[in-house]
Amino acid sequence: MLSRSLQTSVVGRSAAIRRQRRRVVGSGRLFCSTNGCASFLTIDVERHEATCPVCGYTRRLA
């Protein structure tokens, strides 16, 4: 069989996304969530926010 069914590809993709999230959480680093920017956020502990040095995206930390 050369192609996968739609259900198999969706299940495989969602499993891959969950694996990726687990890796990011385990490493303690945050990715920028803007479209196309794949850099890590710089964390400012005093201001309780994280900023992307590439695109300027700012995320408030709890």
N, CA, C and O atoms as a DFTB+ gen file, in Angstrom:
248 C
 N C O
     1  1       0.841      -1.172       0.000
     2  2       0.000       0.000       0.000
     3  2       0.891       1.242       0.000
     4  3       1.770       1.373       0.852
     5  1       0.674       2.132      -0.929
     6  2       1.522       3.300      -1.077
     7  2       1.054       4.502      -0.265
     8  3       1.873       5.348       0.094
     9  1      -0.216       4.599       0.029
    10  2      -0.706       5.759       0.775
    11  2      -1.436       5.317       2.035
    12  3      -2.016       4.232       2.090
    13  1      -1.396       6.159       3.022
    14  2      -2.088       5.856       4.261
    15  2      -3.514       6.382       4.208
    16  3      -3.828       7.278       3.425
    17  1      -4.359       5.824       5.035
    18  2      -5.716       6.342       5.103
    19  2      -5.692       7.672       5.856
    20  3      -4.715       7.988       6.535
    21  1      -6.748       8.433       5.737
    22  2      -6.827       9.730       6.397
    23  2      -6.735       9.579       7.913
    24  3      -6.039      10.351       8.572
    25  1      -7.428       8.597       8.464
    26  2      -7.419       8.398       9.913
    27  2      -6.019       8.059      10.415
    28  3      -5.600       8.582      11.447
    29  1      -5.303       7.213       9.726
    30  2      -3.951       6.829      10.137
    31  2      -3.011       8.026      10.120
    32  3      -2.194       8.180      11.027
    33  1      -3.114       8.871       9.107
    34  2      -2.224      10.026       9.029
    35  2      -2.548      11.055      10.099
    36  3      -1.637      11.685      10.637
    37  1      -3.833      11.245      10.424
    38  2      -4.223      12.195      11.468
    39  2      -3.763      11.703      12.835
    40  3      -3.262      12.489      13.639
    41  1      -3.928      10.419      13.104
    42  2      -3.502       9.843      14.383
    43  2      -1.982       9.946      14.522
    44  3      -1.482      10.285      15.594
    45  1      -1.255       9.661      13.458
    46  2       0.207       9.758      13.498
    47  2       0.679      11.171      13.720
    48  3       1.637      11.396      14.460
    49  1       0.017      12.140      13.087
    50  2       0.396      13.546      13.240
    51  2       0.116      14.035      14.648
    52  3       0.952      14.728      15.228
    53  1      -1.035      13.696      15.217
    54  2      -1.353      14.149      16.572
    55  2      -0.399      13.526      17.597
    56  3      -0.040      14.172      18.582
    57  1       0.005      12.290      17.372
    58  2       0.972      11.654      18.270
    59  2       2.321      12.359      18.183
    60  3       2.993      12.535      19.200
    61  1       2.722      12.763      16.981
    62  2       3.988      13.473      16.807
    63  2       3.956      14.836      17.499
    64  3       4.950      15.253      18.094
    65  1       2.830      15.523      17.426
    66  2       2.693      16.825      18.090
    67  2       2.772      16.659      19.597
    68  3       3.421      17.459      20.271
    69  1       2.115      15.622      20.146
    70  2       2.193      15.373      21.595
    71  2       3.624      15.076      22.028
    72  3       4.071      15.559      23.068
    73  1       4.345      14.282      21.234
    74  2       5.753      13.984      21.545
    75  2       6.586      15.247      21.559
    76  3       7.421      15.435      22.443
    77  1       6.365      16.115      20.584
    78  2       7.126      17.364      20.500
    79  2       6.840      18.253      21.710
    80  3       7.762      18.851      22.264
    81  1       5.585      18.345      22.121
    82  2       5.234      19.152      23.296
    83  2       5.893      18.616      24.555
    84  3       6.370      19.386      25.388
    85  1       5.922      17.280      24.695
    86  2       6.568      16.682      25.866
    87  2       8.048      17.016      25.906
    88  3       8.591      17.289      26.977
    89  1       8.708      16.999      24.754
    90  2      10.133      17.332      24.699
    91  2      10.383      18.769      25.095
    92  3      11.330      19.055      25.827
    93  1       9.543      19.682      24.620
    94  2       9.715      21.104      24.922
    95  2       9.482      21.354      26.405
    96  3      10.245      22.091      27.029
    97  1       8.443      20.757      26.983
    98  2       8.149      20.942      28.401
    99  2       9.283      20.378      29.240
   100  3       9.675      20.990      30.234
   101  1       9.812      19.234      28.863
   102  2      10.895      18.614      29.609
   103  2      12.178      19.411      29.565
   104  3      12.966      19.356      30.509
   105  1      12.408      20.146      28.500
   106  2      13.656      20.891      28.375
   107  2      13.602      22.226      29.120
   108  3      14.644      22.817      29.402
   109  1      12.401      22.704      29.440
   110  2      12.268      23.960      30.162
   111  2      12.429      25.195      29.291
   112  3      12.533      26.303      29.816
   113  1      12.451      25.032      27.972
   114  2      12.594      26.167      27.059
   115  2      11.278      26.391      26.347
   116  3      10.538      25.443      26.087
   117  1      10.985      27.629      26.034
   118  2       9.741      27.980      25.366
   119  2      10.004      28.367      23.920
   120  3      10.936      29.118      23.633
   121  1       9.187      27.858      23.015
   122  2       9.270      28.242      21.611
   123  2       8.410      29.467      21.363
   124  3       7.400      29.671      22.037
   125  1       8.804      30.270      20.409
   126  2       7.991      31.391      19.953
   127  2       6.763      30.804      19.253
   128  3       6.889      29.845      18.493
   129  1       5.592      31.362      19.498
   130  2       4.375      30.771      18.924
   131  2       3.843      31.525      17.713
   132  3       2.731      31.250      17.262
   133  1       4.611      32.471      17.177
   134  2       4.152      33.164      15.982
   135  2       4.380      32.290      14.758
   136  3       5.213      31.384      14.789
   137  1       3.665      32.546      13.708
   138  2       3.724      31.730      12.500
   139  2       5.077      31.887      11.801
   140  3       5.452      32.988      11.400
   141  1       5.795      30.790      11.661
   142  2       7.049      30.787      10.930
   143  2       8.288      31.092      11.742
   144  3       9.397      30.959      11.225
   145  1       8.148      31.494      12.985
   146  2       9.309      31.805      13.823
   147  2       9.610      30.592      14.698
   148  3       8.775      30.187      15.507
   149  1      10.785      30.018      14.542
   150  2      11.142      28.787      15.262
   151  2      12.249      29.025      16.271
   152  3      13.098      28.157      16.474
   153  1      12.254      30.188      16.908
   154  2      13.312      30.483      17.878
   155  2      12.800      30.282      19.302
   156  3      11.596      30.166      19.528
   157  1      13.719      30.242      20.251
   158  2      13.362      30.119      21.655
   159  2      13.127      31.503      22.247
   160  3      13.735      32.483      21.815
   161  1      12.244      31.578      23.233
   162  2      11.968      32.831      23.910
   163  2      13.012      33.080      24.992
   164  3      13.504      32.141      25.619
   165  1      13.346      34.350      25.208
   166  2      14.249      34.754      26.273
   167  2      13.400      35.116      27.484
   168  3      12.512      35.963      27.386
   169  1      13.662      34.486      28.623
   170  2      12.835      34.671      29.808
   171  2      13.396      35.778      30.688
   172  3      14.582      35.789      31.018
   173  1      12.515      36.717      31.064
   174  2      12.848      37.789      32.010
   175  2      12.088      37.492      33.300
   176  3      10.878      37.706      33.380
   177  1      12.806      36.996      34.309
   178  2      12.184      36.545      35.548
   179  2      11.577      37.712      36.324
   180  3      10.493      37.570      36.891
   181  1      12.245      38.852      36.363
   182  2      11.759      39.995      37.133
   183  2      10.442      40.540      36.594
   184  3       9.565      40.925      37.367
   185  1      10.301      40.574      35.275
   186  2       9.089      41.124      34.662
   187  2       8.028      40.058      34.408
   188  3       6.917      40.391      33.994
   189  1       8.343      38.781      34.647
   190  2       7.442      37.651      34.441
   191  2       6.938      37.582      32.999
   192  3       5.743      37.409      32.760
   193  1       7.854      37.717      32.045
   194  2       7.487      37.579      30.645
   195  2       8.643      36.992      29.843
   196  3       9.805      37.034      30.247
   197  1       8.275      36.446      28.697
   198  2       9.262      35.872      27.786
   199  2       9.142      36.595      26.447
   200  3       8.034      36.866      25.983
   201  1      10.281      36.909      25.828
   202  2      10.298      37.678      24.592
   203  2      11.114      36.954      23.529
   204  3      12.143      36.348      23.828
   205  1      10.649      37.023      22.296
   206  2      11.377      36.445      21.179
   207  2      12.381      37.472      20.671
   208  3      11.996      38.593      20.336
   209  1      13.664      37.111      20.607
   210  2      14.668      38.061      20.126
   211  2      14.608      38.300      18.618
   212  3      15.189      39.269      18.128
   213  1      13.919      37.442      17.879
   214  2      13.851      37.571      16.429
   215  2      12.687      38.454      15.993
   216  3      12.884      39.423      15.261
   217  1      11.463      38.121      16.443
   218  2      10.282      38.836      15.944
   219  2       9.669      39.790      16.965
   220  3       8.807      40.596      16.615
   221  1      10.106      39.707      18.240
   222  2       9.589      40.632      19.243
   223  2       8.328      40.168      19.952
   224  3       7.772      40.920      20.753
   225  1       7.862      38.962      19.687
   226  2       6.677      38.419      20.348
   227  2       6.917      38.375      21.856
   228  3       7.991      37.971      22.300
   229  1       5.918      38.791      22.652
   230  2       6.025      38.791      24.111
   231  2       4.923      37.921      24.703
   232  3       3.760      38.014      24.309
   233  1       5.308      37.073      25.657
   234  2       4.358      36.189      26.319
   235  2       4.449      36.391      27.817
   236  3       5.545      36.367      28.378
   237  1       3.328      36.588      28.467
   238  2       3.264      36.771      29.916
   239  2       3.382      35.408      30.594
   240  3       2.711      34.459      30.189
   241  1       4.224      35.300      31.616
   242  2       4.410      34.050      32.341
   243  2       3.664      34.115      33.674
   244  3       3.613      35.160      34.321
   245  1       3.096      32.998      34.064
   246  2       2.346      32.931      35.327
   247  2       3.255      32.682      36.491
   248  3       2.793      32.597      37.629
